[in-house]
Amino acid sequence: MHLPDESGSVKLAKLIVELAREDGTFFLSVRKPCELVGLSHAQVSRLLKHWHRTGVLDIMVPGRPGHPGSRATRYRLNPKRVVPN
């Protein structure tokens, strides 16, 4: 898989690790990280899907897009699949 701008990908990965720090689970919409890491909506979406397919992220509760009542996806970081520094 060709990763978009590596620095944005690394920033997103670090954000996910930080969000998952307490118990491994976290919720994350696609739009908010765009602002934080400088990637497009499509790039963030592709990375999250790729990390899910490769077992780095597990989807605990799928999100519900749209308003009202929208809900971000709840993920779990799989520490066995994360490569240490």
C-alpha positions in Angstrom: 0.0 0.0 0.0 1.3 3.4 -0.9 1.0 5.6 2.2 0.1 9.3 1.8 2.5 11.9 3.1 4.5 9.9 5.6 4.7 12.6 8.2 0.8 12.8 8.2 0.7 9.0 8.5 3.1 9.0 11.4 1.2 11.8 13.1 -2.1 9.8 12.8 -0.4 6.7 14.2 0.9 8.6 17.1 -2.5 10.1 17.7 -4.1 6.6 17.8 -1.4 5.3 20.2 -2.1 8.3 22.5 -5.9 7.8 22.3 -5.5 4.1 23.1 -3.1 4.6 25.9 -5.5 4.0 28.8 -7.2 0.7 27.9 -6.5 0.2 24.2 -9.9 1.4 23.0 -10.9 4.8 21.6 -13.4 6.4 19.3 -12.3 8.3 16.3 -14.2 10.0 13.5 -12.4 10.5 10.2 -12.9 14.3 10.0 -11.2 15.4 13.2 -7.8 13.8 12.5 -7.8 15.6 9.2 -7.4 18.9 11.0 -4.9 17.5 13.5 -2.5 15.6 11.2 -2.9 17.5 7.8 -4.3 14.6 5.8 -7.4 14.6 3.6 -10.6 12.8 4.6 -9.9 10.1 2.0 -6.3 9.6 3.2 -7.4 9.2 6.9 -10.2 6.8 5.8 -7.8 4.7 3.7 -5.2 4.5 6.5 -7.8 3.4 9.1 -9.2 0.8 6.8 -5.7 -0.5 6.0 -4.8 -0.7 9.6 -8.0 -2.6 10.3 -7.4 -5.0 7.4 -3.9 -5.7 8.7 -5.0 -6.3 12.2 -3.5 -3.2 13.8 -7.0 -1.9 14.7 -10.1 -3.8 15.6 -13.5 -2.2 15.1 -15.3 -2.6 18.4 -18.5 -0.6 17.4 -19.0 0.6 13.9 -19.8 4.3 13.6 -23.0 5.8 12.2 -22.3 8.6 9.8 -24.6 11.6 9.4 -26.7 13.9 11.5 -28.4 13.7 13.9 -27.3 10.9 16.1 -24.0 10.4 14.3 -21.4 8.3 16.2 -17.7 7.8 15.7 -16.3 4.3 15.3 -14.9 2.8 18.4 -11.6 1.0 17.8 -9.2 -1.1 19.8 -5.5 -1.0 19.1 -4.0 -4.4 18.8 -0.6 -4.2 20.6 0.6 -7.5 19.2 0.4 -6.0 15.7 2.1 -2.7 16.5 5.8 -2.6 15.6 7.9 -1.1 18.4 10.2 1.9 17.7 
